[in-house]
Every structure is written in structure tokens, then in C-alpha cells.
């Protein structure tokens, strides 16, 4: 037995050594977590300072592609005090959008003071619009209704976006003008009958920038919707609030499938396209309800939408 094999064998069987190695590994993980938390704090503070002190416009009148480019998002609850961080990460990007619209529930926010951070961003181009609350659907439906010829980029209010997120979305759109461009996607898996298996068992870390109707968009990474890429049924509020009330990604994906629109994964700095999340993202239990292994709401809502619009055949015969 060679010396190296002897050492490996000794390490494998010596319980004290194994325990020591586990402790070293645990401390390494804690150190990495601490470093990530400190890194996030530094970035959040940087964007806060830029929000309070920057005088430069956060939008541009420059023509970015064949259509106006609008970034659209929504916020709720205590996240209203941190949403400026997500917005500022877009305003400080390598490419600025033509407009940024933040949709707020009229019932929740009309009579509440707007945080100073958002007022500062309003001076640099942010638009704040009040609307009837249709939950997470606020971020796309109203902008889509009012701007049917625009490229609409949806982002979430609880994430930090890479400096070139918008640039990469627009570049991909330029190459694939009819496709929905998403920084983060899942790949739907189907059974032998072409029926989607549980959401929990799909491929969740897709990094290859291919195009397919089996690509399921996820909003947190940033999604670009070109004009007329969704079925007009997308506006059927009475249906989506009834059968898909908590999964706007499911609804928007289904409306793309119904319209025959494919989805492409945008090449991103973080391979799977998942941006850094803000601490306030942890206060939202919706994600855990939608992906709870004991009662996965995503599965129930996907099944309801697919049955309502008979979409199973479109997966079996993708465009």
C-alpha cells in the first residue's frame, strides 16, 4: 500500500479525524456564509447611497432596440422600504431602460407616505403608479395593457441585479426578437403521456442558452416580453385570480404557450441566472407554499391552467 493510500485509509477510518474534518468543513461554510452576508450588506449600502446622492437620470431616451424598453415591477408590505435597492441596481446598469414603472396597490399605499428613497428615484425617472391590487400580477398586467408595443422587462423587488442584466436581455432579444428572454428558467419534464411531472422534479438549474416551449420562465431573474408574445387571454383577471392566484410565472408561461411563443435562456454571469436576494425576500412565505413538497401549489395551479386551456397537446407537439 502506497503512503498516500495509507493516509487516505487512515483518514477514512479514524473517527476523531473524521469529526475534525467535519468541524473544519462546517466552519468553512459558516465563514463563506458570513462573507456572503457582509458582501450583500456592502452592496445594499452602496445602492442606498447612490439612491440618496446620485443626480444622474436612471432612464434614457436612447433607442435600445426596435421598441421602447420598460422595466416594470411591484412591491408590497415592508418591502416598500427596500425596493429602491432593486431599482437602483437597474438604474446603475450598463444600459438604462427608457422607463421604470413601480406599481403599488392603491388600497395599501395610496394614503401611506412614499419612502424618501423612492421620491429621490422619481426625480431621476422612476414612475410610481397606483392600481387595483392583483397581487404579483401587478408587475406586468398593467404595463402590458398600457404599452402593447413595448418590450417589457419584469424584475422582482427583492433582488440585486447584475450591472449588465438589462444589456444581456436586450442583446438576446435582438438575436431572438419573437422569443421571451428569461435570465432564469426551469426545464419542464413530462411523463410518457406528455403530462408535466411535479414542478419539484423539473430541471431547475438550466445554464444552456437554448430556445424551447419547454423552458419555464421564472420572474426573479428578469424577463423580457417582446410585443404581442402572449395570448390576449393573459388579461382575463377573473380566470387567473381564480385558478392561478399565487403563481404569475405559471400564468405568463401558459399564455406564452397558448400563443405559440418560445422562451430562451439568457446567458448570465451567474450561470443559472438567479440574482442575489435581499434579506426582505425571506419574509415572503408564498415561495415556500408554491414549492412545498407536501402540498405543491405550483403543481395545482399548473394543472388547473393547463386543463382550462387544454395546453397538454402543445407540450407534446412543441412549436
N, C-alpha and C positions, 0 to 999 in steps of 0.2 A: 504493500500500500504506500503510495507517494505521500509526501509530507502534506501537500495541500488537501488531499483526500482525507488524510488523518484528521486534520484540523476541522474540515467540514463535518466529518462524522462526530467528532468530539462536540462541536457546537450544537449539532442536531440533537444529541442525547443528553447533554449536560443541562439539567433543569435550571440551575442557577444562572447559567449563561443565557439560556433562552429567556428567562424572566428579565434579565438585564437588557437584552436586546429589545424586548417588547417595551420596556420603560424608555429606552433611548428613542425608539420609534414614536412612542406616544408624545414625548417631549418635543420631538421634531415637528409633529403635526400641530401641537399647541403653538410652537414658535411660528410656524407657517401661517396659522390662523391669526395669531396676533399681528404678524407683519401685514397680512391682507387687511385686517381691520384698521391698522394705522394708515396704510396706503389709501384706503377708502376715505378715512377722515380727512386726510390731506387734500384729496381731490374734491371732496364736498366743500371744504373750506375755500379752496381755490375758486370754485364756481360761485360760491356765495359772495366772495369779494369782487369777482368780476361782475356779478349781478348788481351789486351796490355801487360800483365805481366806474364801470365801463360806460363810455359815452357813444361808442360806435353802434351803428344800426345792426340789429340782429337778423335783418332780412335784406334782400336785394331786388332791384328791378331788372337785373340781368336775365337774359333768356337762357335758361339752363338746358332745355330740350324743346321739343315741339309743342309743349303745353306748359301752362303755369304750374308751378310746383308748390303745393300747400302742405305744410306739416300740421296735423290735426291730432288733438289728444283731449282727454278729460281727466278730472280728478274728483275726489270726494273726501269727506271727513277730515281727519288730521293731516292727510297727505297734502292738503292745500298749502301747508306751511313749508313743504319741501319740493313741490312740483317745479319751482323755479330752477332747481338743480338740473333736472332732466331737460328743461327748456334751454338753459344756458349752455349745456353741452352741445346742443344743436346750433345755437347762435354763435358759438365759438368754433364751429366746424370749418373744414377746408372749403366747403361750399355752403353758402347760406340759401335758405329757401326764399321763395317770393312772398310767402305769407306763413304765419304761425297762428293757429286758432286754438284757444283753450275753451272747451265747452264745460260750463258749470250748471248744475241743477238749479233752476230758478227757485224751487221750493227751499233748497238747502242754503243757497248762497246770496240770494237777491238782497236780503236785509242784513247780511254779515259784512264787516269790513274786509276789503281785499288786502292781503298782506302787502307791505311796502315793497317787498322783492318783486312782486308781480306788477305793481304800479311802475316801478323803475323799468321793467321789461316792456310795459306798454309804451313807454316813451321811446323805446327802440324798435317798435314794430309789432309787439305781441298784441293780438286781438283777443279780448275776452267776451264770450257770447253766452247768454243765459238761455236755457232750454228746458222743455219738459223732460223730466228725468226718465230715461230708458236704460239706465244702468251703464254698463260698459259700452253699449251700442252708441252712446253719446259721441264717442271719439270719431266715428266715421259717418253715421247715417246723415246727420245734419249737414256736414260739409259736402257730402256726396249729393244731397238734394239741391244744394245751392250752387254747386260748382261742377256740373256734369262733364265739362270739357277739360277739367284739370287732372293732373297727376296728383293723387292724394297719398301722402305718406303718413301712416299712423304710427305713433310711438306710445309707450306706456309712461305713466307719471312717476314710476318708482325705479327708474334705471338711469345709469350713466352711459351715454352713447359715445363710442369711439369718434375721434375727430373727423374721420373720413366716412362715417356711416352713410350720410346723405349722398356724398360723392359716389360711393360704390353702388348705391341703389340706382342713382341716375345713370351711371355708366352701364349697368346691367340692363336697365330699361332701354337705353339707346340700342343695345345689341338685340334685345328681345322685346320690341315695342308692344306686342299684343299680350305678353305674359304678365302675371302678377309676380313681382320680385320680392322675395322674403329673405331676410338675413338669417332667420332660424326656421327650420322646417322639421317635421317628422315624416317618416315614410309609412304610409298605411300598409298593413299586411292583411291579406284576405285568406279565407279558408278555401277548401276545394270547390265550393259553390260560388266563390267570388264575393262572399259576405265579409265585411271587415271584422277581424277578431278584436279582442278588447284593446282599447287605447293603451292600456298599460303594457301591452306586448308588442307595440309597434317599434320601429327603429327610431330612437329618439336623439341620436347623435349623428345626423347626416352632415357630412362636410363636403361632399362632391357637388359641384355646381351644375347638376343636370336638370332637365325640364320634364315634368310629368304631371298628369292629373292625379297621381298617387301621392304627390307631395302635399302635405298638410301644413298650411301656414300657421305660425304662432306669432302673435302680435308683439310680444315683448321685444323681439329683436329689431323691429322696424319693418314695415311692409309698404311697398309702393303699389298702389292700384292705378293702372292707366285708365283713361276714359272708357266707359262702356264695357268693362270687363266682367261685370256682374249682371245677373238676371235682374230685371226690373222688380222681380218678386222680393228683392232684398229689402224694399221699403215696407213690406207687409208686417207692420208692427203687431197687429192682432195675432198673427201666427207666431212670429219669433218670440214674443213675450210669453206665449202660451206653451210652446213645445221646446223652446231653446232659450230660456230666460237668463241662464248664467254662463253661456258659452258662446260669446260672439264669434270666436275663431271658428267654431263648428258651423255657425250660420254663414259666415262670409265664405268659408271653404265650399259649403254646399251650393251657395249662389254662383260661385265660380264654376263648379262642376255642372250645374244646371245650364249655364251659359256656354259651356264648352271651352272655358279658359284654362290654360295650363299654368303651373306655378314653377318658378325657377329659384333655386337656392343661390343667393348672392355670395360670392367669395368674400370672406370676412377675416379680420385679423385674428379674432378668436374663432378657431375652425368651426365650432358648432353654432356660432352666431349668437350665443347667449351673453348679453351685456352684464356688466356689474350692477347688482341690485342695491338699492338704497335700504337702510335699516327699516324704513317705514313699510317696505313690502311685506315684512313679517307680520304686520297687524291684520293682513287680509286673509281670512280663512277660506275664501272662495276656491283658491287653487287646490287646497287640500281636500275640499269637498268634491271637486271635479275629478280628482285623481285618487280618491280614497279606494284602496284595494277592496274594502268591504262593501262599498256601495259607490261605484264609479259613475258620477253624474255625467261625465263626458260620454260614456257608452250609452246611457239612456237618452241623452239629447241627440247624439249622432243617429241612433236608431230611429228616434221619432222623426227627425228631419228627413232621413233617407226614405222612410216609409211614406211620409206625407208627399214627397215629390218623386217617388219611385226612382231613386238615384242608383240603385244597385247595378242596373244594367250599364250605366255609364262607367262604373269601375271595371266591369267585366269587358267592356269594349272601349277602353280609353281612347281619347282623340289623339 
